């Protein structure tokens, strides 16, 4: 799940991974932003915490400095970053998705959450609530590995958009990003 504990090696191997996927016509996805290396456990099973953001900047975030670009997507993980997300996961945090990844790093590509059916996020509410929170935080895609009732999620998102609780411009931009990744011109 990780190339190395050394950020320089991760960046080097990560670049080879990106180059190979791009050459094969596949969108590479960098994960698990902002870094799972120093997390307290496995977010498949439950809540995990990373060190505070200044410590992540010293190691876990370094590969993203060179690997973020137009030819990648990013998967945001479910780690709690105590000084940014407080008690919630990164995948539902505008501090991580919008402020750190979009604004500070200037990343304008596709952002996908890790599966919102994992233990690291399921305690945050029902699927429709976590999907809404992920999109509101700035994710383009709220990913589920399993979802018994997609209709409830879609209804919640439609209600949130109609009520102005989701930014319509952000959602439109997300739709364009998804269509672009699929090679579909949104104007045609």
Buried (B, 14 or more C-beta within 10 A) or exposed (E): EEBBEEBEEBBBBBBEBBEEBBEEEEBBBBBBBBBBBBBEBEBBEBBBBBBEBEBBBEBBBBBBEBBBBEEBBBBBBBBBBEEBBEEBBBBBBBBBBBBBBBEEBEBEBBBBBBBBBBBBBBEBBEBBBBBBBBBBBBBBBBBBEEBEEEEBBEEBBEEBBEEEEBBEEBBEBBEBBBBBBEEEEEEE
